[in-house]
Every structure is written in structure tokens, then in C-alpha cells.
């Protein structure tokens, strides 16, 4: 599926699926419901204003359009996680990361053996999961080493 089709589907879901109904969204962004219906339509070709898109993504908690745009330009979009792990959670954190990595490899193998939409989606989802986990662990390591340096300086 090409990027423009994926983006159109993502815009449709952004408006029609999420925390707020289309009526509530229209009120929140000070636009008419009809305007939002037109933007989400598969048959009409309206450009989606970026400031409105940003506001809708924030309201609905759906950043798929941004991920698609980043992918088209050759970038990966990752939400930076908050670092919450305590020392007792480190072994659980390692096991979870190992399980996520194993799942990503298994989904890659399944996709390569039988490439279809379902195996593709599972593969991409597992890659997103391991990338997010990697960023989270990187931030945890940065925080941990920063605290260690602070302790050494005292």
C-alpha cells in the first residue's frame, strides 16, 4: 500500500476512531462536522491542514499520520518513554527486552517465509515494540549513569 493511501486511512481513523466523536472533535477544534467529514472522506481530495492534524492527533492520542509521514521521509517516529524502572525491576526489564527481541525475530522469519498483510503488520508492530523498548532502555541507562556520576562527584 502506498504512503498516500495509508495516510488517507490514518486520517479517516484519526477523525472517526478515538477518544472523541466527530461531533465533539468539531467543537474542540472549532470546525464544522461537515468539514471534518470531508477531510476524512476517501473519495474527496482535500489537503489536511497540518495545524489541525497536530491538534487532532493530540486530542485523539493517535499519531499514525505522523508515523506515516516520517516513514515516507526515511525516519522512524518513536515516542520518548518516561523512565520508571527501579533497581528491582532491572532483571524483569532485561527479560522483557529479550522476549520482545525474540518476538521481533520470529515475526521477521514468518514475514519472510509468507509475506502477506497480516505477517507484515505483525512484523512492523513487533519492530515498533522493540525500537520503543530500546529507546526506553537507552534513557534508563543514561539516567543510571548520570546518577552514578553524580555519586562519584560527591
N, C-alpha and C positions, 0 to 999 in steps of 0.2 A: 504494500500500500504506500502510495507516495505521501510526502510531507503535507501537501495542501489538503488532501483528503483526511489524513489523520488530524490535522489542525481543525478542520471543519467539524469533525466528530467530537473533538475535545471541546470546542466552543459550544456545541449543542449540549453536551453533558454539563458544561460549566453553568449554563443557564437553566437547564431543565432538571438537573440532579444535584442535590446538595442540601445544605442546611436550610436554605430559604427557598420558598416557592417563587415562581416568576413574578407573582403579584407583589410579594414582599421585596424582591430584588428591585423591581421598578421603583418602588417607594424609596428604598435605601440609596439608589444611585440617581434619583431624580430624572428618570427617563420613563417613557410610556411603555406599557406592557407590549404594545404592538411593535415598538422599535426593537425590543429585546427578542420578540418572536422572529422578526426579520433577520436580525443578526444570527440567530440560531438556525435559520432555515437552510436546508440542504439545497434547495432549488434557487434561492436568490443569492446574488453575488455582491454582498455588501462588505466593505472593509471594516474590520473590527478596530475601533479606536483603542490605542494602547493604554491610555489612562483609564478608560472604562474596563478594559480587560484586567488591568492590575487590580482595580478595586473589586471586581467580581471574583477574581482568584482569591483575594484576601478574605472576602466575605464568605465564600463557599469552602475555603480551605482546599481548593483543587488547583494545583499548579501544573497540570498536564500540558496546557498550551505552552507554557514557558519551557518545559522539558522538551517538547517537540521542536520549538524554535532553536533551543540550544543544540539539540542533536543535529538539526539541519546545518548548523554552522560549524559542526565538528567539536562541540563541547558537551560535557556531562554536567547536568544540574544536580546538585546534592544539597539538601537542607542540612545545615550545620547543626548537629545534635548538641544537647546540653550534656555535660559530663556529670554523671551522678554516682558512678561506681565507687564503692568503699573498698578498703583492703580485703575484706572477707569475700567480696564479690569477684575478685580477680580470677580465681580458678573457674568460676562459673562463666565469666566473661570469655576466657580462653576456650572453654568447651563449646560455648555458643558460637564463637567465631569459627571454630573448626567444623562444627555441624553446618553452618551457613556456607562455608567454602566447599565442603563436600557436596552439599546440595547443588551448588552452582556448577560444579564439575559434572555431576550426574545429569543435570538438565542440559548442559552443553553436549554431552555424549548422546542423549536422547534426541536433541535437535539435529545433530549431525547425521545420526542414523535415519531419522524420519522427519525431515523438515516440513512442518505444516504450521498453521496459525497457532494452534494450541501449544505445540512444543516451543515455538518461537516466543510466545507470551510467557510461558513458564521460565524459559531461559533468560529473557530480559528481566523479568521480575526478580529472579534469583541473583542476577548480576547487580541490579539496583540494591538489593538487600546487602550483598557482600561489600559493595562500594560504600554504602552508608555505614556499615559496621567498621570498615577500615578507617573512614574519616573519624568516627567516634573514638576508636582506639588510638588514633593519632593524637586527637585532642586530649584524651586521658593521659597518654604518655607525656605530652607537653606539659600538662598540668602537674603531673607527678614529678617530672624532672625539675620543674620550676620550684616546687615546694622543697625538693631535695637541695637545690642550690641555695634557697633561702635559709635552710637549716645549717648548711655548711658555712654561710657567711656570718651567722650569729656566734 
